[in-house]
């Protein structure tokens, strides 16, 4: 049976009887919802001591009511209608952990319209509908909290909004999808191809049966758009992000990167410039000694550069039931502390007061300037100079050229490291290279991120 945290825990300082528990309605009792219930029940003493009041789940919406009853026990109302939770008169805050962007939008907006705070771990919902949801919350004077939507166990949203509030943030960069990082780690450590590494991720529960959102970069882009908004005081701009996944990466690509002293990571990067913001997710080469290059398996790592704090780094689990629950309950504790505070005195939803948000432009993909690595398969090494000359003709500045034969049967690979060049120039040069008679297969290219120091 679920116990009232206030009744079951006797804190050192008396809690006034007038401070009733925060009453929670939960939509979804799957992996995250069940973890939230377990942690809230197990650590209720510490949570009450921090929040100053109890946090009590009073109603849960679930598809499978039998399973839900086994998780929550007696004393919690169950329903198969999420809207009933959203408008329930006995609920102060709605926790949405069902996922999706369609019905979830309607449930969240209904909760807000009915004057309820919202806590969600649904990054897709906020990336797609966040502007509408946050504007509605501002009108109603309620809070929307979403720490669990980004990097799970890492309190990166709170770090950007509060811990680094004194800083002008220059960039945020990190590994923010645990599934892709697990796959890339397996490809490097065990010399696996992409398909085999993906199958292992699925067998261990790191990847869904349909892993597209993870391996194609969409999930990371959802999270990056939220990080950029909190870092720079801009609207959520998911639709403008440059997104590339890891599905085209081969064992040969990973081996060539290692040969050059780099590791391949799927990075989300939000970087401020005088004329706009880079907002991109793509596989990139990091020096093998870089701190983010040491983030392996399903772990996440995020680095932030502020003008005052300098570079700070945040590391933790990128997935998991109780890991996500940790962030969800932290948001509930924040909501529990809001009683009696005016909306203007609260931490803003995107870290900046609504009137101070600036519609910073996202730099078009073709204009993003950076260093690159090209892997060019060749029949033999005799055409190296000809291919390098062709790059020069297309105004691609070449820093280093290496001929490598790293995998048996793959043949020689011409590895070219460029200096900084606009992507538009490289976009014109690569087709010309591909058409050269000395090139025997598709050319691979990646960004090289050596500036994060």
Secondary structure as GFF3:
##gff-version 3
##sequence-region A 1 453
A	DSSP	alpha_helix	5	8	.	.	.	ID=ss1
A	DSSP	beta_strand	22	27	.	.	.	ID=ss2
A	DSSP	alpha_helix	31	42	.	.	.	ID=ss3
A	DSSP	alpha_helix	44	51	.	.	.	ID=ss4
A	DSSP	beta_strand	55	61	.	.	.	ID=ss5
A	DSSP	alpha_helix	65	72	.	.	.	ID=ss6
A	DSSP	beta_strand	77	79	.	.	.	ID=ss7
A	DSSP	alpha_helix	82	86	.	.	.	ID=ss8
A	DSSP	beta_strand	93	96	.	.	.	ID=ss9
A	DSSP	alpha_helix	103	113	.	.	.	ID=ss10
A	DSSP	beta_strand	117	120	.	.	.	ID=ss11
A	DSSP	alpha_helix	123	140	.	.	.	ID=ss12
A	DSSP	beta_strand	144	145	.	.	.	ID=ss13
A	DSSP	three_ten_helix	147	149	.	.	.	ID=ss14
A	DSSP	alpha_helix	156	158	.	.	.	ID=ss15
A	DSSP	pi_helix	159	163	.	.	.	ID=ss16
A	DSSP	beta_strand	169	175	.	.	.	ID=ss17
A	DSSP	alpha_helix	178	189	.	.	.	ID=ss18
A	DSSP	alpha_helix	194	203	.	.	.	ID=ss19
A	DSSP	alpha_helix	212	215	.	.	.	ID=ss20
A	DSSP	alpha_helix	218	232	.	.	.	ID=ss21
A	DSSP	three_ten_helix	238	240	.	.	.	ID=ss22
A	DSSP	beta_strand	242	243	.	.	.	ID=ss23
A	DSSP	alpha_helix	251	260	.	.	.	ID=ss24
A	DSSP	beta_strand	262	273	.	.	.	ID=ss25
A	DSSP	beta_strand	276	287	.	.	.	ID=ss26
A	DSSP	three_ten_helix	291	294	.	.	.	ID=ss27
A	DSSP	beta_strand	299	306	.	.	.	ID=ss28
A	DSSP	beta_strand	310	317	.	.	.	ID=ss29
A	DSSP	alpha_helix	321	336	.	.	.	ID=ss30
A	DSSP	three_ten_helix	343	345	.	.	.	ID=ss31
A	DSSP	three_ten_helix	354	356	.	.	.	ID=ss32
A	DSSP	three_ten_helix	365	367	.	.	.	ID=ss33
A	DSSP	beta_strand	369	377	.	.	.	ID=ss34
A	DSSP	three_ten_helix	381	383	.	.	.	ID=ss35
A	DSSP	alpha_helix	384	393	.	.	.	ID=ss36
A	DSSP	beta_strand	398	404	.	.	.	ID=ss37
A	DSSP	beta_strand	413	418	.	.	.	ID=ss38
A	DSSP	beta_strand	421	422	.	.	.	ID=ss39
A	DSSP	alpha_helix	423	434	.	.	.	ID=ss40
A	DSSP	beta_strand	444	448	.	.	.	ID=ss41
###
